[in-house]
Amino acid sequence: MKRPCGAGALARLRAADIKSRDMHDRPPVHRARKHFAGGGARATWVLLIALIFLPALAHAYAGPGAGFAVLSSFWAIFVAFLYSFYALMTWPVRQLFRFLRRRNAYGKATFERAVILGFDGMDPELAERFMKEGRLPNLAKLRDTGTFSKLRTTFPPISPVAWSTFMTGVNPGKHNIYDFLGRDTSNYLPYLSSAEIRGPKRHIKIGKYSIPFGKTQIKAMRKGTPFWHWLGNAGIFSSVIRVPVTFPPERFQGVLLSGMCVPDLKGSQGTFCLCTTRASDDKFREGGVRVAIERKNGVCRSYVPGPDNPLIEKGGELRADFEIRPELGSKSARFVFGSEKFTLKIGEYSEWLPAEFKAGMGFTAHGICRFYLKGLSPEVEVYVTPVNIDPGHPDLPISHPVTYSIYLAKLFGPYATLGLAEDTWALNEHVLDDDAFLAQAYGNHEDRERMLFDALDKTKQGLCTCVFDTTDRVQHMFWRYLEEDHPAARDVPHSQHPPVIQELYERMDRLVGRVMEKIDDDTLLLVISDHGFKSFARCMNVNAWLHQNGYLALKDGKTESGDWFDDVDWSRTRAYTMGLNGLYLNIKGREKQGIVDPAEADALKGELQKKLNGLVDPASGTVGITGVFIADNVYRGPYTDNSPDLIVGYAAGYRASWDSVMGKVTGQIFEDNIKAWSGDHCIDPRLVPGVLFSSHKFIEDKPAIVDVAPTILKLFGIALPGHFDGKAWTLAAKAH
Amino acid sequence: MGRVVAIAGFNLSLLTSPLAIVIVLSLVVGLLMVVVFGHTSDQKAIGIAKDQLKAHLLAVRLYRDQIPVVMGSYGKILRGTGRYLKLAFKPLLYVIIPIILLMVQVDRYLGQTPIPTNAPFLLTVHTTSSDGFNNATLDLPPEITMTAPAVHIPAENEIVWRLAGARDGKYEVKIAAAGQSVAKAVCVGTNLVRISTVRLRGHFWERMFSSAEPALPDDSPIESISINYPDRNIEIAGYGMNWIWLFFILSMIVGFIFKELLGIQI
């Protein structure tokens, strides 16, 4: 599960806290890329010949243009030479230093290199099915020559939780991530569990301006030490790409590009924009805003909303204006956005474009976004992706070192940096259709592949790991086509269901094949997923159940609450739920208006566990909850105080309802899920293990994601830290 | 009133000073060249080539402990530089010819100063035949005087006269040889005037770049007539430099500014 149901609302709710306010005083980047269509070859040759016969002063002046070219290229060579010279000269000294400090880093290593491909949400049952059908030859080869197994996931089986466990080798009680959201006990409101971003503390007032003085403060909420830090301490280099919950990036010996939980430029987890001439007061439930397009004399004008103006209190959001001129026939339109001019056909995406939001006083926030032309007649409609942090000009650090994101942007062009880069909400809200969503998701995926192969080329020794989110997002949004009678696809005959998920697995298999071509027997290849996947056909509002069973009370006269417990009477409420699997008691002395005596908490937990476990959906007669787990029994460590009191494990086909996730009490407990978001994994963790494929055989009965970190450290000959919860797998033999 | 005229005259002289001319010229040429470069180059390709170069530079830094990566990146930087120069070559062709022609003309005015009044200078004549060499005579206007007898260098068919100008102005000296007479302009004084250092017979390209006078007749026994005008230095902060260097530096600066303002990749 990637995008929590509450992500958009969370963005609005916590906007003041999590804005990206680090707006540097840098000049705008002009990236006009004009195409020169004229200038024939003949003219070039005439000029070339003429030049040969103009010997006297030709050498005397290069001028702006040619002069710059010569100087710039000379400068590049000069700097490269200096760098190379420095690297060459100091290399023996550094190697000697490392040798003396750590002896030979790879001396005890079983492998020269470990490559870990993270396919978020790859399901072992589907993988097995497609392998049996012969669709995944490369994964089948790994299965036959190495290892294929289910990989036990975390409680709960949510990506930020599972990937945090993957990298730290500990249970959530030691890394402090239990969900996308945590809850603030002082006001029952949610906060982003992975990172906290605050603007500079001090401001200088100049007239109407309040200029931030100092750095934006980004606090990592995930605790624990990623295993690549241990590798780095031993002198082993790592390339880590888009592993979730690596924002803010931490220092270590290697390079890292942050993944899931990187905010957009507004500070949210992704806020798309639909610009339209269609008059409507409707608001999107989550994740997006509607902006009016004004049409005058055939020219349409609108804007992309940006972050709030950090220089003026209540200065409103910053905007980046754009203009659309529909072309004849209304099949395409000419766009002007900043210094960019481009034409889009209906149903076509632009490239990533620089979006600059000028706050005044020379402060500019730098982002990138893509435009998608939805239609021109009768209404003009344009979808704009969330404004991502510009990787080539990051206003917030999204990589370690900071130059790594810039390096990738220069090498491959701009790319999505938002943690939840695939806009699932736009598809949920019917702003994007299936094809447009897939084009966006696979566009991001291809960028990620390029980064992976570059990292493979650059990391001949050490660790190379890359997480691909496409597997998760596409399964979330297209599971409806995998089943005959999913409520979200009942209007499409089963025979017409496109094989989207099958094609997704085939694509991932081809990627594995290409990676296998790049590695030898001295490289360990692991393909893992953090959890599997199941259908999400029915929603369950646990808050509604708590209300109907007397555990949660509404204010007098209310039958439903608003989002985030609006109208909940806390003085009579003993339990509540928010987020995807967590259930909390309203404990006296912990919650601000707590009423449950801590001494009675265990009994209440047991009571709720007993009543909820095996809860039956009256519409179908099937069990909706297959397990309720008391946190004290599944978590241990210094951060268990922040955990939910109970973890609700839904049955396959069920999940927390969209309202329940957002702390809303409704009248109905069970209802159909008719959103495109039709597959999920935030259920009973025993039902959604991930996958483990390995190029080499491991002897392990029940491998778990918590074991990956200790296994990698052991294979590199590094002593395991005592606090690890996972255990290292035993290698059977090297495959040939 | 007289003071006003004096100030106006002073300002006018500032505006027509060599320094002012070079500054204005640099501004105009810098802007024009950037615009021309922008329209005659593949901006997208240049942008990508530059980005790639920067990426490989960063790779050297990011992977500095991995010598094969560093060396590989160094190779890519060299290749990238070649690609970048190739992309810059076409617009270079478009801009360099008009620039050179312009510079040649400007150099007539700013390259040298006229001969100072009463200062000696050398008039050098090259002949093609011994007849011309032995019988060459000089016919001077009253304002120009000969300050030393002619020096004959037979090995090079060269005759050198040392002359001096008594008053500011543009004069003609006439050289007669083998029954033919040709003229050479001489500029004396301090004004900013068009100067021709040499008059040539034939030598089309050399005349294009060095001479501001018509060619000598084809049948003339004289091959060239030259005057050693002093080079002009433009003073900037106590340093004298040739106008071309100043033009080069200023136009580069202007170009850098305009490329940013106009969003043109160079």
Chai-1 contact restraints between the chains, C-beta under 6 A:
chainA,res_idxA,chainB,res_idxB,connection_type,confidence,min_distance_angstrom,max_distance_angstrom,comment,restraint_id
A,H30,B,G263,contact,1.0,0.0,6.0,A-B,restraint_1
A,A32,B,G263,contact,1.0,0.0,6.0,A-B,restraint_2
A,R33,B,Q43,contact,1.0,0.0,6.0,A-B,restraint_3
A,R33,B,K44,contact,1.0,0.0,6.0,A-B,restraint_4
A,R33,B,G47,contact,1.0,0.0,6.0,A-B,restraint_5
A,K34,B,Q43,contact,1.0,0.0,6.0,A-B,restraint_6
A,F36,B,H39,contact,1.0,0.0,6.0,A-B,restraint_7
A,F36,B,D42,contact,1.0,0.0,6.0,A-B,restraint_8
A,G39,B,T40,contact,1.0,0.0,6.0,A-B,restraint_9
A,T44,B,K90,contact,1.0,0.0,6.0,A-B,restraint_10
A,T44,B,L93,contact,1.0,0.0,6.0,A-B,restraint_11
A,L47,B,L93,contact,1.0,0.0,6.0,A-B,restraint_12
A,L48,B,L93,contact,1.0,0.0,6.0,A-B,restraint_13
A,A50,B,I97,contact,1.0,0.0,6.0,A-B,restraint_14
A,L54,B,I100,contact,1.0,0.0,6.0,A-B,restraint_15
A,A56,B,F209,contact,1.0,0.0,6.0,A-B,restraint_16
A,L57,B,I100,contact,1.0,0.0,6.0,A-B,restraint_17
A,L57,B,M103,contact,1.0,0.0,6.0,A-B,restraint_18
A,A58,B,I100,contact,1.0,0.0,6.0,A-B,restraint_19
A,A60,B,I244,contact,1.0,0.0,6.0,A-B,restraint_20
A,Y61,B,F248,contact,1.0,0.0,6.0,A-B,restraint_21
A,G63,B,M33,contact,1.0,0.0,6.0,A-B,restraint_22
A,G63,B,I99,contact,1.0,0.0,6.0,A-B,restraint_23
A,P64,B,G30,contact,1.0,0.0,6.0,A-B,restraint_24
A,P64,B,M33,contact,1.0,0.0,6.0,A-B,restraint_25
A,P64,B,V34,contact,1.0,0.0,6.0,A-B,restraint_26
A,P64,B,S251,contact,1.0,0.0,6.0,A-B,restraint_27
A,P64,B,M252,contact,1.0,0.0,6.0,A-B,restraint_28
A,P64,B,G255,contact,1.0,0.0,6.0,A-B,restraint_29
A,G65,B,M33,contact,1.0,0.0,6.0,A-B,restraint_30
A,G65,B,F37,contact,1.0,0.0,6.0,A-B,restraint_31
A,G65,B,P91,contact,1.0,0.0,6.0,A-B,restraint_32
A,G65,B,V95,contact,1.0,0.0,6.0,A-B,restraint_33
A,A66,B,L92,contact,1.0,0.0,6.0,A-B,restraint_34
A,G67,B,M252,contact,1.0,0.0,6.0,A-B,restraint_35
A,F68,B,I266,contact,1.0,0.0,6.0,A-B,restraint_36
A,A69,B,A88,contact,1.0,0.0,6.0,A-B,restraint_37
A,S73,B,T81,contact,1.0,0.0,6.0,A-B,restraint_38
A,S73,B,Y84,contact,1.0,0.0,6.0,A-B,restraint_39
A,S73,B,L85,contact,1.0,0.0,6.0,A-B,restraint_40
A,A76,B,L53,contact,1.0,0.0,6.0,A-B,restraint_41
A,A76,B,T81,contact,1.0,0.0,6.0,A-B,restraint_42
A,I77,B,T81,contact,1.0,0.0,6.0,A-B,restraint_43
A,V79,B,L57,contact,1.0,0.0,6.0,A-B,restraint_44
A,A80,B,L57,contact,1.0,0.0,6.0,A-B,restraint_45
A,A80,B,Y74,contact,1.0,0.0,6.0,A-B,restraint_46
A,A80,B,I77,contact,1.0,0.0,6.0,A-B,restraint_47
A,Y83,B,V60,contact,1.0,0.0,6.0,A-B,restraint_48
A,S84,B,V70,contact,1.0,0.0,6.0,A-B,restraint_49
A,S84,B,Y74,contact,1.0,0.0,6.0,A-B,restraint_50
A,A87,B,R64,contact,1.0,0.0,6.0,A-B,restraint_51
A,A87,B,V70,contact,1.0,0.0,6.0,A-B,restraint_52
A,W91,B,I67,contact,1.0,0.0,6.0,A-B,restraint_53
A,V255,B,L62,contact,1.0,0.0,6.0,A-B,restraint_54
A,S339,B,G263,contact,1.0,0.0,6.0,A-B,restraint_55
A,T403,B,L58,contact,1.0,0.0,6.0,A-B,restraint_56
A,Y407,B,A55,contact,1.0,0.0,6.0,A-B,restraint_57
A,Y407,B,L58,contact,1.0,0.0,6.0,A-B,restraint_58
A,Y407,B,L62,contact,1.0,0.0,6.0,A-B,restraint_59
A,K410,B,D51,contact,1.0,0.0,6.0,A-B,restraint_60
A,K410,B,K54,contact,1.0,0.0,6.0,A-B,restraint_61
A,K410,B,A55,contact,1.0,0.0,6.0,A-B,restraint_62
A,L411,B,A55,contact,1.0,0.0,6.0,A-B,restraint_63
A,K458,B,Y63,contact,1.0,0.0,6.0,A-B,restraint_64
A,K458,B,V69,contact,1.0,0.0,6.0,A-B,restraint_65
